[in-house]
Amino acid sequence: MPGDGPFLWIRDQSSPLGFWHPPEGGMCVNAFLFVRDGHRIVLGKYADHPAWDELAGLDSGRRQRFGTGWTVPGTHLKFGEEPRAAARRIGGDVLQIPGLTFSEPRVESDTYPAAFANGKTHYDLWFFFDAKPPARWQLKVPAWYRELAWQDPRTLPPSAYARSHEDVVARWLQTRSGR
């Protein structure tokens, strides 16, 4: 039927092979920053802090619901924002780490039936960035995190994550190993 895809061209009255409306289950475009030290990466647990509204578009209900598990520092891209700029924003504004060096992005996508959308298919587009902190940098916990710590994602159980970030980390690990 015209306007029902399959191509990801989202615009009212676009090509008949594009989508005339967003997917019913929603769509997110995210950048994730994997700050690395050997096998360890920086993971955080959200505090219910209003700074998240501006930092990552994360409202209080979601901060409270997901604040008990580990998450990869990340953000939804802002309208018109280039993914590399989003990665720099995560490093500088969210994590407050000066002098990070960044990889080029690796792009991944995922679809799943979303409980928050009554089982309708949700579509995610992810930009993964590796980052290396400067020598002698010490991890500091900004006020908007309850915890921020080095973790080895190969040994952290899936149940320790929030927001389905175990899937994000598993995909990152998989793409790093070339499988």
URQUI-V128430 format. One record per residue. N is the residue number from 1. RES is the residue in three letters. SS is DSSP state (2 for helix, 1 for strand, 0 for the rest). OMEGA is omega in whole degrees, 0 to 359 (NA if undefined). D_FIRST is the distance of its C-alpha to the first C-alpha in Angstrom with 1 decimal. Layout:
n=N res=RES ss=SS omega=OMEGA d_first=D_FIRST
n=N res=RES ss=SS omega=OMEGA d_first=D_FIRST
//
This chain:
n=1 res=MET ss=0 omega=181 d_first=0.0
n=2 res=PRO ss=0 omega=178 d_first=3.8
n=3 res=GLY ss=0 omega=180 d_first=6.4
n=4 res=ASP ss=1 omega=175 d_first=5.8
n=5 res=GLY ss=0 omega=25 d_first=8.2
n=6 res=PRO ss=0 omega=186 d_first=10.0
n=7 res=PHE ss=0 omega=186 d_first=12.6
n=8 res=LEU ss=0 omega=175 d_first=14.8
n=9 res=TRP ss=0 omega=190 d_first=14.7
n=10 res=ILE ss=1 omega=180 d_first=14.8
n=11 res=ARG ss=0 omega=177 d_first=15.3
n=12 res=ASP ss=0 omega=179 d_first=14.2
n=13 res=GLN ss=0 omega=174 d_first=12.6
n=14 res=SER ss=0 omega=175 d_first=13.0
n=15 res=SER ss=0 omega=177 d_first=11.6
n=16 res=PRO ss=0 omega=179 d_first=7.9
n=17 res=LEU ss=0 omega=174 d_first=8.5
n=18 res=GLY ss=0 omega=177 d_first=10.3
n=19 res=PHE ss=1 omega=179 d_first=10.1
n=20 res=TRP ss=0 omega=178 d_first=10.8
n=21 res=HIS ss=0 omega=177 d_first=12.9
n=22 res=PRO ss=0 omega=176 d_first=15.1
n=23 res=PRO ss=0 omega=184 d_first=14.4
n=24 res=GLU ss=0 omega=179 d_first=15.5
n=25 res=GLY ss=0 omega=178 d_first=18.4
n=26 res=GLY ss=0 omega=181 d_first=19.5
n=27 res=MET ss=1 omega=177 d_first=20.5
n=28 res=CYS ss=1 omega=174 d_first=24.1
n=29 res=VAL ss=1 omega=189 d_first=25.8
n=30 res=ASN ss=1 omega=168 d_first=29.3
n=31 res=ALA ss=1 omega=177 d_first=32.5
n=32 res=PHE ss=1 omega=182 d_first=35.1
n=33 res=LEU ss=1 omega=180 d_first=38.7
n=34 res=PHE ss=1 omega=177 d_first=40.7
n=35 res=VAL ss=1 omega=192 d_first=44.3
n=36 res=ARG ss=1 omega=169 d_first=46.2
n=37 res=ASP ss=1 omega=186 d_first=49.8
n=38 res=GLY ss=0 omega=179 d_first=50.0
n=39 res=HIS ss=0 omega=184 d_first=47.9
n=40 res=ARG ss=1 omega=174 d_first=47.7
n=41 res=ILE ss=1 omega=176 d_first=45.1
n=42 res=VAL ss=1 omega=174 d_first=45.4
n=43 res=LEU ss=1 omega=181 d_first=43.5
n=44 res=GLY ss=1 omega=172 d_first=43.8
n=45 res=LYS ss=1 omega=185 d_first=43.7
n=46 res=TYR ss=1 omega=163 d_first=42.6
n=47 res=ALA ss=0 omega=176 d_first=45.2
n=48 res=ASP ss=0 omega=186 d_first=44.0
n=49 res=HIS ss=0 omega=183 d_first=44.8
n=50 res=PRO ss=0 omega=179 d_first=43.3
n=51 res=ALA ss=2 omega=180 d_first=43.2
n=52 res=TRP ss=2 omega=178 d_first=40.0
n=53 res=ASP ss=2 omega=181 d_first=38.1
n=54 res=GLU ss=2 omega=184 d_first=38.9
n=55 res=LEU ss=2 omega=187 d_first=39.1
n=56 res=ALA ss=2 omega=180 d_first=35.8
n=57 res=GLY ss=0 omega=186 d_first=34.1
n=58 res=LEU ss=0 omega=183 d_first=35.3
n=59 res=ASP ss=0 omega=185 d_first=36.2
n=60 res=SER ss=2 omega=180 d_first=39.1
n=61 res=GLY ss=2 omega=179 d_first=37.3
n=62 res=ARG ss=2 omega=177 d_first=35.6
n=63 res=ARG ss=2 omega=180 d_first=39.0
n=64 res=GLN ss=2 omega=182 d_first=40.8
n=65 res=ARG ss=2 omega=186 d_first=38.3
n=66 res=PHE ss=2 omega=185 d_first=38.2
n=67 res=GLY ss=0 omega=183 d_first=41.7
n=68 res=THR ss=0 omega=182 d_first=43.3
n=69 res=GLY ss=0 omega=180 d_first=41.7
n=70 res=TRP ss=1 omega=177 d_first=41.7
n=71 res=THR ss=1 omega=174 d_first=39.0
n=72 res=VAL ss=1 omega=176 d_first=38.5
n=73 res=PRO ss=0 omega=184 d_first=39.2
n=74 res=GLY ss=1 omega=180 d_first=35.9
n=75 res=THR ss=1 omega=164 d_first=33.9
n=76 res=HIS ss=1 omega=175 d_first=30.5
n=77 res=LEU ss=0 omega=173 d_first=30.3
n=78 res=LYS ss=0 omega=181 d_first=31.0
n=79 res=PHE ss=0 omega=179 d_first=28.7
n=80 res=GLY ss=0 omega=183 d_first=29.7
n=81 res=GLU ss=0 omega=177 d_first=32.0
n=82 res=GLU ss=0 omega=184 d_first=32.5
n=83 res=PRO ss=2 omega=179 d_first=32.6
n=84 res=ARG ss=2 omega=177 d_first=36.2
n=85 res=ALA ss=2 omega=177 d_first=37.2
n=86 res=ALA ss=2 omega=178 d_first=35.7
n=87 res=ALA ss=2 omega=178 d_first=37.8
n=88 res=ARG ss=2 omega=178 d_first=40.9
n=89 res=ARG ss=2 omega=177 d_first=40.2
n=90 res=ILE ss=2 omega=182 d_first=40.1
n=91 res=GLY ss=2 omega=185 d_first=43.3
n=92 res=GLY ss=2 omega=186 d_first=45.1
n=93 res=ASP ss=2 omega=184 d_first=44.0
n=94 res=VAL ss=2 omega=184 d_first=42.9
n=95 res=LEU ss=0 omega=180 d_first=45.4
n=96 res=GLN ss=0 omega=178 d_first=47.9
n=97 res=ILE ss=0 omega=177 d_first=48.8
n=98 res=PRO ss=0 omega=172 d_first=50.4
n=99 res=GLY ss=0 omega=176 d_first=50.5
n=100 res=LEU ss=0 omega=168 d_first=47.6
n=101 res=THR ss=1 omega=188 d_first=46.4
n=102 res=PHE ss=1 omega=170 d_first=42.7
n=103 res=SER ss=0 omega=167 d_first=40.9
n=104 res=GLU ss=0 omega=183 d_first=37.9
n=105 res=PRO ss=0 omega=166 d_first=34.6
n=106 res=ARG ss=1 omega=185 d_first=32.9
n=107 res=VAL ss=1 omega=178 d_first=29.2
n=108 res=GLU ss=1 omega=174 d_first=27.5
n=109 res=SER ss=1 omega=182 d_first=24.3
n=110 res=ASP ss=1 omega=172 d_first=23.7
n=111 res=THR ss=1 omega=179 d_first=21.2
n=112 res=TYR ss=1 omega=174 d_first=22.4
n=113 res=PRO ss=1 omega=187 d_first=21.8
n=114 res=ALA ss=0 omega=177 d_first=23.5
n=115 res=ALA ss=2 omega=181 d_first=26.1
n=116 res=PHE ss=2 omega=180 d_first=26.0
n=117 res=ALA ss=2 omega=178 d_first=22.3
n=118 res=ASN ss=0 omega=176 d_first=22.8
n=119 res=GLY ss=0 omega=177 d_first=21.7
n=120 res=LYS ss=0 omega=183 d_first=18.3
n=121 res=THR ss=1 omega=176 d_first=18.0
n=122 res=HIS ss=1 omega=182 d_first=20.0
n=123 res=TYR ss=1 omega=176 d_first=20.0
n=124 res=ASP ss=1 omega=171 d_first=23.4
n=125 res=LEU ss=1 omega=186 d_first=24.5
n=126 res=TRP ss=1 omega=170 d_first=28.2
n=127 res=PHE ss=1 omega=180 d_first=30.9
n=128 res=PHE ss=1 omega=176 d_first=34.1
n=129 res=PHE ss=1 omega=168 d_first=37.4
n=130 res=ASP ss=1 omega=178 d_first=40.8
n=131 res=ALA ss=1 omega=179 d_first=43.8
n=132 res=LYS ss=1 omega=178 d_first=47.5
n=133 res=PRO ss=0 omega=178 d_first=49.9
n=134 res=PRO ss=0 omega=178 d_first=53.1
n=135 res=ALA ss=0 omega=177 d_first=56.3
n=136 res=ARG ss=0 omega=176 d_first=58.1
n=137 res=TRP ss=0 omega=179 d_first=55.3
n=138 res=GLN ss=0 omega=179 d_first=55.6
n=139 res=LEU ss=0 omega=176 d_first=52.7
n=140 res=LYS ss=0 omega=184 d_first=52.9
n=141 res=VAL ss=0 omega=176 d_first=50.8
n=142 res=PRO ss=0 omega=184 d_first=49.4
n=143 res=ALA ss=0 omega=184 d_first=49.7
n=144 res=TRP ss=0 omega=173 d_first=45.9
n=145 res=TYR ss=1 omega=169 d_first=46.2
n=146 res=ARG ss=1 omega=179 d_first=48.1
n=147 res=GLU ss=1 omega=173 d_first=48.5
n=148 res=LEU ss=1 omega=188 d_first=47.8
n=149 res=ALA ss=1 omega=171 d_first=49.1
n=150 res=TRP ss=1 omega=179 d_first=49.1
n=151 res=GLN ss=1 omega=173 d_first=47.5
n=152 res=ASP ss=1 omega=185 d_first=47.0
n=153 res=PRO ss=0 omega=179 d_first=43.4
n=154 res=ARG ss=0 omega=183 d_first=44.4
n=155 res=THR ss=0 omega=180 d_first=46.6
n=156 res=LEU ss=0 omega=182 d_first=44.9
n=157 res=PRO ss=0 omega=179 d_first=43.2
n=158 res=PRO ss=2 omega=181 d_first=39.5
n=159 res=SER ss=2 omega=180 d_first=40.7
n=160 res=ALA ss=2 omega=183 d_first=42.5
n=161 res=TYR ss=1 omega=173 d_first=39.4
n=162 res=ALA ss=0 omega=176 d_first=37.3
n=163 res=ARG ss=0 omega=182 d_first=33.7
n=164 res=SER ss=0 omega=179 d_first=32.7
n=165 res=HIS ss=2 omega=172 d_first=34.6
n=166 res=GLU ss=2 omega=177 d_first=35.9
n=167 res=ASP ss=2 omega=179 d_first=32.5
n=168 res=VAL ss=2 omega=181 d_first=32.8
n=169 res=VAL ss=2 omega=179 d_first=36.4
n=170 res=ALA ss=2 omega=179 d_first=35.6
n=171 res=ARG ss=2 omega=179 d_first=33.0
n=172 res=TRP ss=2 omega=179 d_first=35.5
n=173 res=LEU ss=2 omega=181 d_first=38.2
n=174 res=GLN ss=2 omega=181 d_first=36.1
n=175 res=THR ss=2 omega=179 d_first=35.2
n=176 res=ARG ss=2 omega=182 d_first=38.9
n=177 res=SER ss=2 omega=177 d_first=40.0
n=178 res=GLY ss=0 omega=179 d_first=37.7
n=179 res=ARG ss=0 omega=NA d_first=36.0
//
